[in-house]
């Protein structure tokens, strides 16, 4: 369960600055496309990410309000 949460956080971190397809994220993270797809499905349902179709690919990025939030200070 902890590894799933960490993978989801890594996906969000990667999506912070650049939209990626499922295939691109899977390659970057060394995960299967099915694993990344299940994480993205959860992140999309929570409203943390959004998807846009670019040609034949669907690109996923962090939701606009999430990108504009400042990190929590310690």
C-alpha positions as CSV (number, residue, x, y, z in Angstrom):
1,X,0.0,0.0,0.0
2,X,2.8,2.4,0.8
3,X,4.5,1.7,-2.5
4,X,1.3,2.6,-4.3
5,X,1.0,5.9,-2.5
6,X,4.6,6.7,-3.3
7,X,4.1,5.9,-7.0
8,X,1.1,8.2,-7.0
9,X,3.1,11.0,-5.5
10,X,5.9,10.5,-8.0
11,X,3.4,10.7,-10.8
12,X,2.0,14.0,-9.4
13,X,5.6,15.3,-9.0
14,X,6.4,14.5,-12.7
15,X,3.1,16.1,-13.9
16,X,3.8,19.3,-12.0
17,X,5.8,20.8,-14.9
18,X,4.9,18.8,-17.9
19,X,2.0,16.8,-19.3
20,X,2.7,13.2,-20.1
21,X,0.9,10.3,-21.7
22,X,0.5,7.0,-19.8
23,X,3.1,5.4,-21.9
24,X,5.6,8.2,-21.2
25,X,5.0,8.1,-17.5
26,X,5.4,4.3,-17.4
27,X,8.8,4.6,-19.2
28,X,10.0,7.4,-16.9
29,X,9.0,5.6,-13.7
30,X,9.9,2.0,-14.7
31,X,6.3,0.8,-14.2
32,X,3.8,-0.9,-16.5
33,X,1.3,1.1,-18.4
34,X,-1.5,-0.7,-16.5
35,X,0.0,0.3,-13.1
36,X,0.3,4.0,-14.2
37,X,-3.1,3.9,-15.7
38,X,-4.7,2.7,-12.4
39,X,-2.9,5.5,-10.5
40,X,-4.0,8.1,-13.1
41,X,-7.6,6.9,-12.8
42,X,-7.5,7.5,-9.1
43,X,-5.8,10.9,-9.4
44,X,-8.3,11.9,-12.1
45,X,-11.3,10.9,-9.9
46,X,-9.9,12.9,-7.0
47,X,-9.6,16.0,-9.2
48,X,-5.8,16.2,-8.8
49,X,-5.1,15.7,-12.5
50,X,-6.8,16.5,-15.7
51,X,-6.5,15.0,-19.2
52,X,-6.4,16.6,-22.6
53,X,-6.4,14.9,-26.0
54,X,-3.5,15.9,-28.2
55,X,-3.9,14.3,-31.5
56,X,-4.2,10.5,-30.9
57,X,-2.7,10.8,-27.4
58,X,-4.2,11.8,-24.2
59,X,-1.9,13.9,-22.1
60,X,-2.3,14.1,-18.3
61,X,-1.3,17.0,-16.2
62,X,-1.9,18.3,-12.7
63,X,-5.1,20.2,-12.3
64,X,-4.7,24.0,-12.5
65,X,-5.5,24.7,-8.8
66,X,-3.0,22.1,-7.7
67,X,-0.2,23.6,-9.9
68,X,-0.7,27.1,-8.4
69,X,-0.6,26.0,-4.7
70,X,2.5,26.9,-2.8
71,X,4.2,24.0,-0.9
72,X,3.5,23.7,2.8
73,X,6.2,25.4,4.9
74,X,7.9,23.5,7.6
